[in-house]
Amino acid sequence: MNFRTAAILATAMSALALTGCASGKDPDVVEQATGGPAKTTSSPSAKPSGQLVASGFGQQDEYVWVTSLVRNTSPHVGQTVTVQFNILDANNKIIGSQSQVENFSRPDQLLVVGTQVDVKPNEKAAKVKATLLVEDEGTFSTKPFPKIPTSAVHVSKGEYGDTTGTFEVSNPTTTPLKDARVGIICYDAKRNVTGGSSEYPDLVPPSGKIRVESTLNTLGTPATCDAYAGPGI
């Protein structure tokens, strides 16, 4: 899903290298993941309105889950948030590319932007390059939405080796919350991003909560996972 217009408020390009990587590597390449802050650049005439905090991937067979954690650094809301992912193998060959579009719904929001990319059965991801673009297109609501609370994510292994994340999503309003967008991002013990998933529950009752189970695509069993929820489009 790709949205493009000429009204660009900010362009943020970031890339983080896995701890211990040799110097001289492409600074826009994230090897596995990182939990550190990203460097943000923008045009001289505009302040950056988004920051790529961390990126990484998980892989199960030919299915690669690429994901980023993005922060709204602007006091505004409603911006279109696009993250473009390039997946590279150990030889720096691009084996898959995909973009995902979300939107900011409150200032200082942490937003998970992730999507699945299919690669050939014999291809193995080694790195991911993530590029962030934040645009004010007037597509989404400019009225701030209250934070949608999520509980801690409980990670478990299934009978067939699949990894599941279970957590609760609460509705902070007195009206039904329809089609919430929930991103799950997972980390290893060193806080390197190792994949995740996304869910779109149909309805959360007014002032109530629901239980969500999500099948995770990760590199191994994650040490921790976090869920971030936003309102539906």
N, C-alpha and C positions, 0 to 999 in steps of 0.2 A: 504494500500500500504506500503510494508516494504522492505527496502534495507539493506543488511548486508554484510560487508566485514571486513577483519582483519586490514585494514589500518585505525586506529583510531588516530585522532589528539587530540581530547579532548572529555571528557565526563563530562557533567554538570548535576547534579541532584539538583533539587530545589523544595522547597515547601514552601508555604506561608500560614499562618493561618489567618483566618478572624479576623479583629480587635475585641478584647474583648474575644477571645477564652481563655479557661483556660490553664494554663501551664501544661506540662506533656503530651500533645497530640502529636501524631506522627508528627515530624517536616516536613515530606515530604507530608503532606496532606494540600491541599488548600480548605478551607471551603468557598464556593461561589467564593471568589475572593480576590485580593489585588492589590493595585497600587504601593506597595513598591518594592525596589530592592530585588532580590533573592540572597541567598548565593550560590556561585559557587565552586565546587570542581573539581579537576582533578588529573591525575596521577603525581607523582613527576617529571617525565621526560618531561612533556608537559604542556605548558601554556594553560589555557582554551580559546577556540576560540568562545565561545558562552555563553550567560547569559539568563537564564529564568527570565524575568522581572516580569511577572504577569500571572496568570491563573484563570480560572473560567468556569462557565457553564450556560446555559439556558435550560429550559425544557418546551416543549409543548406536553402534553399527553405522548406517549411512545417514543417521539423523543427528545434526549438530544444533545445539541450542546456544545462540549467541545472545549476550545480554550486557546492559550497561546500567549503572546507577547515575542518575542525572539530578543536579540541584538547580532549583529556580533561584537565581541570584538577583532577580528583579522584584520590585514591589508590586508589579503587575501580574495578572493572570490571563489565561485564555490563549497563550502563545502556542503555536504548533511546534512540537518537538520531534525532530526527525533524527534518528541515528542510522547511519549507513555502515554496514559491517562487511569487511573483506576477510574471508577465511583463507589462510595460507598453510601449506604443508611444510615439511621440514626443509624443503628446497626453495622456499619462498615463492612457490607457484600458487596463484590464486585458484582455489578449488571450489569456491562458492561465494556469492555476493547476495546481500539482501538488505532491505531497509525496513524500518518499523516506525510508525508515526503514532505519537500520543499527544497529550496536551497538559499544560500546567493548570491546576485548579486553585492553588493558593500560594502566597508568597513563601519563600524559603522551603518549598516542597521538595522532598526527595522522591524521585519517580524512577521506577524500574522500567526500562524499555528493552524488551527482548522478543525474539522470534526464532522460529525453526528454519533451518536451511538444510536441504537434502543434498548430499554429495554422493559420488559413486561408491559402490560397496567396498572397493579396495582402497579408497582414499581416507587418509587420517589427518585430522586437523592438528596443527602444531602451534599456530599463532592466530590471533584475530586483530585486525586493525579497525578501530571504531572512529567515526567522524560524526560530530554533533552539529546540527543546524537548528537554530531557534528563530522562528519567524512570527511576526504579528500580522496575521492574515484576516482577522475578523471572523474566523471560522467557528471558534469556540466561545463559550460564555466568558465575559470579562468580570462576572460577579464571583468573588471568592466563595469557595465551598468549604465548609468546616472539615477538619481532619477526620478521616474515617479510621477509627482505631482497629488494629489487628493484634491478636495475641501472639505469644511466642510460637514459633513453628516447631512442632514435634516431628523429628525425622525417624522413619522406620523402614526396615527392609521387608519386602513382600515375599510371599511363598515362591514366586518365580524369579526372585532376584531383583525385582524392580524396587526403586526407592520412592517413598511417599512422604510428602509433607502435609501435616494436618494442623489446622489452626482455626481461629474464630475471627469473623468480621462483624463489627458492630455498626449499627446505623445511628449516627449522632443527631438525626433529625426526627421530627414527629410525623413525617410523611414516608411512604414506601420508597426505598432506595432501589431503583431498577438498573440492571445491567452494569453494576459496578465493575471497574477494571482493576484486577489484582495482579501485581507482578511479584514473583518470588525469586530472590537472588540468593545463591548459596556460596559458602566459603569453605576452604580447608582450614586446618589448624593455624596456618600462617596468615589467614585473612586474604588469601588469593581467591578470586572469583572462580568458581568451578562449574557454573551453569545455573539452572533454575527452571522456571516454568511460568505460565500465566493462567489465570482463571477469570471467568466472566459470569458470576452468579446472577441468576435471573432476578431475584428479589431478596432484599433484606428487610424484615418487618420494621415498622416505625418504632424507634427507640428500642429495637431488639437486636438480636444477633443470630448468625448462622454458623454452622461448622462446615469447613471446606477441606476437602482432600484433593491433593494435586500430585500427579505422577511427575517426578523430577527427572530431568535429563542432566546428569552431572558426571564429572570425572571422579569415579569412586564414590564412597559414602561421605557426604559433606559433614564437616564438624558442626556447622551452624547454618541456618537459613533465616532470612528475614522476609516478611511480606509487607508490601506497601499497597494501599488501596486508594483509588480515586473514583469520582463519579463517572457514570456512563456518558458517552458523547451525546 
